[in-house]
Amino acid sequence: MEIGFAVPVSGSWSTRDNLVRVATRAEELGYGSLWTFQRLLSPVDGTWGEMYRSVQDPLVILGFLAAVTTRPRLGVAVVNLPFVAPALLAKQATTIDVVSGGRLDLGLGLGWSDEEFAATGAAKARRGARAEEYVSVLRTLWTDTPAEHHGRFYTVPRMTMDPKPLQRPYPPILLGGSAPAALRRAGRLADGWVSSSQADPATLGATVAAVAAAATEAGRDPARLRFICRAAVKLRPAGSPERRPLTGTVDEVRGDLAEIAAQGITELFVDLNFDPQVGSPDADPAASMARAEEALDGFAPRSTRP
């Protein structure tokens, strides 16, 4: 199982200097990927959680990471596709792929916040059907010259979009979601599946099996798919009453990661942004970075671990 690391996206630790430090240290330690996530708005009463109160734009951050790293893949888990037109996202993704030297992994989701749908003018109805057509539009724009699409939800006049992505035929598309329909969609259409921060580590094997079965039914080889887990890690002292999977000491959590790998997950990234003691705008950024340094060293790929 390949190991990645999520950069500071949420809360007080998400600063330029900290982004550079986490990204470059992760590269030094041999992490295979760096990750961001999207949240446009948050409720004034903070009921969605500390990690959503103050969040940077994920694609802008990936463009920044492209300039300060050379090897790790750059992933977003996820961009909510209803909130942006496919032609615009195709252009943004291509630009990141070009400036990063072909390192983009594009995770897509359907969105869940009624408020964000309202604020972006997006339609919530038929999200699944829209997503399937959306993926088709992206791939058409990335591969066809000229490109043209006339569908139920999206129209692209006969035009060209250049440059093309460096990755051929296009950057990997990873679909999120946990509903049965979302898992079947990932198996039929995507290059892989990526979990949410709320995924139960104990059920990942069943999810992998569901996506793989859908791929097989669609005539695709499930062995070619990527199965990626966002590990929402919370580092806590030994004996903490909070101990549960992905919450505990470095050694305890490392054991949890081994159990996740045994369920068929091919890639995992450690994400501290979802720890309220790290990803909050009220958290002490120095303490958050100290925890990040501990995690970076503690979960580093075995060949480079100090």
Buried (B, 14 or more C-beta within 10 A) or exposed (E): BBBBBBBBBBBBBBEEEBBBBBBBBBBEBBBBBBBBBBBBBBEEEEEBBBBBBBBBBBBEBBBBBBEBBEBBBBBBBBBBBBBBBBBEBBBBBBBBBBBBBBBBBBBBBBBEBEEBBEEBEBEBEEBEEBBBBBBBBBBBBBBBEEBEBEBEBBEBEEEEBEEBBBBEEBBBBBBBBBEEEBBBBBBBBBBBBBBBBEBEBEEBBEBBBBBBBBBEEEEBEBEEBBBBBBBBBBBBEEEBEEBEBBBBBBEBBEEBBEBBBEBBBBBBBBBBBBBBBBBBBEBEBEEBBEBBEBBBBBBBBEEEEE
